[in-house]
Every structure is written in structure tokens, then in C-alpha cells.
Amino acid sequence: MINTQGGLLSFNNFLSTSRNREVSFEFVTTTTLNRPELIGVLFQITVDPSVLSTPFAQIDDVSYYQESEEEVLFSMHSVFRIGEFKQLENRIWDVKLTLTSDTDPQLSILTTRMREEVVGSTGWHRLGKLMIKTGNFNKAEEVYRMLVEVTFLDAHEELSFLYNQLGSIKVNKAEYDDAIQYYEKSLKSKKKYLPSTHPDWGTSYNSIGLMYNSTGEYTKALSWHKKALEIRLRSLSPHHLDLAESYNNIGE
């Protein structure tokens, strides 16, 4: 996170905070006390009430701890500007955040880019892509599994795309065996509408190889990477970056 100072930070869920620094500090120290593998972060949030931004509210009257915690709740997907870092103790850091305005230039650029990247042929496609972009992988999986169920069996290009998306979701969830199954289904669909020299075959071979590498099955991984290289040598220019990727994967 230190390398992202000046950048943006978003939370996918509702963000519960406290105006009482002692309460917040107690939470972070208690959590890290017997967990030496954890690094505690105390976020110090600045909010300018004069600018239009993400909704937030003080909820002392409905909070479990009520007045002692002085709880403030921020809505889902709140976006903050990352500020100064300061180490308080050995494994506890203080990080300053500022709630962004809806007119923040960098946030506007990011929002525009995300809208461009989640463009799809249907609203469901756009929703699935957006869920992936925001890290809601379980919701994204639900969307794409539903789309698979309603897609005709002979819609090979569409099925190939859907299975590939499901494979990517499983990768993000570190469920590599399931990812392999989806990538293989995607490849099977590709073979029904693309010629054997098409570079997309190589992309699928490469994805499956990476998954076997992640599961520690290196012999299988090497076999798939060699298949990817063979396709790419036949279908891509000699200086294409995908060729460099294949050589690197085989070298590993």
C-alpha cells in the first residue's frame, strides 16, 4: 500500500468506523496481538462535508456499542485518497485517507475506464464484468453460471466466453482445479468455431498451463505451455509478446 500513496482506495462493503481513536486502536491491537503474520492498519479518515461525496452517517443511536464507539458508517464502494503513512508500532501503521469528491478528476477517469471495460452485449454481461472489477467474485460467478444455463448449446462463441470468465473468477478465488475445468470447457467451445491455428487456442492452452503450475503439477503445466507455444509460433508474428510469455513459462 505504501507504493500507492496519492492513489485511490475503495472498500467493497459498508465501512464501519469510529470517531473515537482509542476504540479503533484497541480493535487493531487486539486483532494483531496473537497473529504475528498480520499487519495492523489504523485508517485516519478526513471528510469535507462541503463537497458532494459518498453517503455516510453517524449511527450512535443504533450501534451495538452506542455512544462509546461513536460509530460512523460509510456506504459500499466508498472511495478515498491515500495520504501519509506513519508506523506507530512494530506491526501497526497509521494511514491517512480523505473521502473523495464525486468530481475528483482521477476518480472520474477511473469511473470512465471501468465503464468502458465492462461494456458487454447485454446488461447481464456488464453486471458480471463489473462484479469482477469490484472484486465481488461470488456474485460474478452467480451471474455467469446463470448465463451458461440460458445459453443455447450451439452458441459456441458465447459459451467459450462465459466459461473463460468463470475460469478467471476461480483463479481470483484460488480455486485452481475448478479454473482448469472451466478453461478446458472454454477451449472445447473454441475448437467448434475457430480454426486450429487461431491464437485464441494458444491463450486457452496457456491459461490451463498456468493453472497446473499453480497446483504444482509441473509436468502437465509444461505440456500445456508447449502446446500454447506451438500455436503461437504458427499464428503470431515473431516479436509478439505472447511468444515471449510462452518462452518464459516453459523456462520456469
C-alpha positions in Angstrom: 0.0 0.0 0.0 2.9 2.3 0.6 3.6 2.4 -3.1 0.1 3.6 -3.8 0.3 6.9 -1.8 -1.6 9.6 -3.6 -3.8 6.9 -5.3 -7.3 5.8 -4.6 -8.6 3.1 -2.2 -12.1 1.6 -2.3 -14.0 -0.7 0.0 -16.4 -3.2 -1.4 -18.7 -3.4 1.7 -20.1 -1.0 4.1 -17.3 0.6 6.1 -17.8 0.8 9.9 -15.6 3.4 11.5 -15.3 5.2 14.9 -14.7 8.8 15.8 -13.0 7.5 19.0 -9.4 6.9 18.2 -8.9 4.8 21.3 -11.7 2.4 20.3 -10.2 2.0 16.8 -6.7 1.5 18.2 -8.0 -1.2 20.6 -9.6 -3.0 17.7 -6.4 -3.1 15.6 -4.1 -4.1 18.5 -6.5 -6.8 19.7 -6.7 -8.3 16.2 -2.9 -8.4 15.7 -1.9 -9.3 19.3 -1.7 -13.1 18.8 -1.4 -13.0 15.0 2.2 -12.3 14.1 1.5 -12.8 10.4 -0.8 -9.8 10.3 0.0 -6.1 9.9 -2.5 -3.7 11.5 -3.6 -0.6 9.8 -5.4 2.3 11.5 -7.1 4.5 8.9 -7.5 8.1 9.9 -10.2 9.5 7.6 -10.8 13.1 6.8 -14.2 14.2 5.5 -15.1 17.6 4.0 -18.9 17.9 4.5 -19.0 20.8 2.0 -18.3 18.6 -1.0 -20.6 16.1 -2.7 -19.3 12.6 -1.9 -20.2 9.1 -0.8 -23.1 8.9 1.7 -22.1 8.4 5.3 -23.9 8.7 8.7 -23.2 8.7 12.4 -25.2 5.8 13.8 -24.6 6.0 17.6 -28.3 5.5 18.3 -28.5 2.1 16.5 -24.9 0.9 17.1 -24.4 -2.1 19.4 -21.8 0.0 21.4 -23.8 3.2 21.0 -22.1 6.3 22.3 -18.8 4.7 23.5 -17.8 3.8 19.9 -19.1 7.0 18.1 -19.7 4.9 15.0 -19.8 6.4 11.5 -20.9 4.2 8.7 -19.8 4.7 5.1 -21.8 3.3 2.2 -20.5 0.5 0.0 -17.8 1.3 -2.6 -16.6 4.4 -0.8 -13.5 5.8 -2.4 -10.7 7.5 -0.5 -7.5 9.3 -1.5 -4.5 7.6 0.2 -2.3 10.1 2.1 0.6 9.9 4.6 1.8 6.7 6.1 3.3 6.5 9.7 4.4 3.5 11.6 3.0 3.6 15.2 4.4 0.3 16.5 6.2 -2.7 15.1 3.2 -4.1 13.2 0.8 -1.2 13.3 0.6 1.6 10.8 -1.4 4.8 10.7 -2.7 5.7 7.2 -4.4 9.0 6.4 -7.4 8.8 4.0 -9.5 11.6 2.5 -13.0 10.9 1.3 -13.1 11.8 -2.4 -15.5 14.2 -4.1 -17.7 13.0 -6.9 -15.9 15.5 -9.1 -12.4 14.2 -8.3 -10.6 14.2 -11.6 -8.7 10.9 -11.0 -11.9 9.2 -9.8 -13.7 10.4 -12.9 -11.1 8.9 -15.1 -11.2 5.6 -13.2 -15.0 5.5 -13.4 -14.9 6.2 -17.2 -12.3 3.5 -17.7 -14.3 1.0 -15.7 -17.5 1.8 -17.7 -15.6 1.2 -20.9 -14.1 -2.1 -19.7 -17.5 -3.5 -18.5 -19.2 -2.9 -21.8 -20.9 -6.1 -22.9 -23.6 -7.3 -25.3 -26.3 -7.4 -22.5 -26.9 -5.9 -19.1 -26.0 -9.3 -17.5 -22.6 -9.3 -19.3 -21.9 -5.8 -18.0 -23.0 -6.8 -14.5 -20.7 -9.8 -14.5 -17.8 -7.7 -15.6 -18.5 -5.0 -13.1 -18.7 -7.6 -10.3 -15.2 -8.9 -11.3 -13.8 -5.4 -11.5 -15.0 -4.6 -8.0 -13.9 -7.9 -6.5 -17.3 -9.4 -5.9 -16.3 -12.8 -7.3 -19.1 -14.8 -5.8 -21.7 -12.5 -7.3 -19.9 -12.6 -10.6 -19.9 -16.4 -10.6 -23.6 -16.4 -10.0 -24.2 -14.2 -13.0 -22.0 -16.2 -15.4 -23.4 -19.5 -14.2 -26.9 -18.3 -14.8 -25.9 -17.1 -18.3 -24.4 -20.5 -19.1 -27.7 -22.1 -18.1 -29.7 -19.9 -20.5 -27.3 -20.1 -23.4 -28.0 -22.4 -26.3 -25.7 -25.4 -26.6 -24.7 -24.5 -30.1 -23.7 -20.9 -29.2 -20.1 -21.9 -29.0 -18.5 -18.5 -29.1 -20.8 -17.2 -26.3 -20.2 -20.4 -24.2 -16.4 -20.1 -24.7 -16.5 -16.5 -23.3 -18.7 -17.5 -20.4 -16.6 -20.4 -19.4 -13.4 -18.3 -19.7 -14.9 -15.7 -17.4 -15.8 -18.4 -14.8 -12.3 -19.7 -15.1 -10.9 -16.2 -14.3 -13.2 -15.9 -11.3 -12.0 -19.3 -10.0 -8.4 -18.1 -10.4 -9.2 -15.0 -8.3 -10.7 -17.3 -5.6 -7.6 -19.5 -5.8 -9.8 -22.5 -6.8 -7.4 -23.7 -9.4 -8.8 -27.1 -10.1 -12.2 -25.6 -10.9 -10.5 -23.0 -13.0 -8.9 -25.8 -15.1 -12.3 -27.3 -15.7 -13.8 -24.1 -16.9 -10.8 -23.2 -19.1 -11.0 -26.7 -20.7 -14.7 -26.1 -21.4 -13.9 -22.8 -22.9 -11.2 -24.4 -25.1 -13.7 -27.2 -26.2 -16.1 -24.5 -27.3 -13.4 -22.6 -29.2 -12.5 -25.7 -31.1 -16.0 -25.8 -32.5 -15.9 -22.3 -34.1 -12.2 -21.4 -34.5 -9.6 -22.9 -36.8 -6.8 -24.9 -35.1 -4.3 -22.2 -36.0 -6.2 -19.4 -34.2 -4.1 -17.7 -31.5 -7.1 -18.0 -29.1 -6.3 -21.7 -28.8 -2.9 -20.7 -27.6 -4.5 -18.4 -25.0 -6.5 -21.3 -23.6 -3.6 -23.7 -23.6 -1.5 -21.1 -21.7 -4.3 -20.5 -19.1 -4.6 -24.2 -18.4 -0.8 -24.5 -18.1 -0.7 -21.6 -15.6 -3.3 -23.4 -13.5 -1.4 -26.7 -13.5 1.7 -24.7 -12.4 -0.4 -23.2 -9.6 -1.4 -26.7 -8.4 2.2 -27.9 -8.5 1.6 -30.3 -11.5 4.6 -29.1 -13.4 4.8 -31.9 -16.0 1.2 -31.2 -17.1 1.9 -27.4 -17.0 4.9 -27.8 -19.3 2.9 -29.9 -21.7 0.2 -27.3 -22.0 2.7 -24.4 -22.3 4.4 -26.3 -25.2 1.0 -26.6 -26.9 0.5 -22.8 -26.4 3.9 -22.1 -27.9 3.3 -24.3 -30.9 0.1 -22.5 -31.7 1.6 -19.1 -31.2 4.6 -19.8 -33.4 2.2 -20.7 -36.2 -0.2 -17.8 -35.7 1.7 -14.8 -34.3 4.5 -12.5 -35.5 8.0 -13.4 -34.3 8.1 -10.5 -31.9 4.7 -10.8 -30.4 4.6 -10.5 -26.6 2.6 -13.7 -26.2 5.5 -15.7 -27.6 7.8 -14.2 -25.0 5.2 -15.2 -22.4 5.3 -18.8 -23.6 9.1 -19.0 -23.7 9.1 -17.6 -20.1 6.5 -20.1 -18.9 8.4 -23.0 -20.4 11.6 -21.7 -18.9 10.1 -21.7 -15.5 
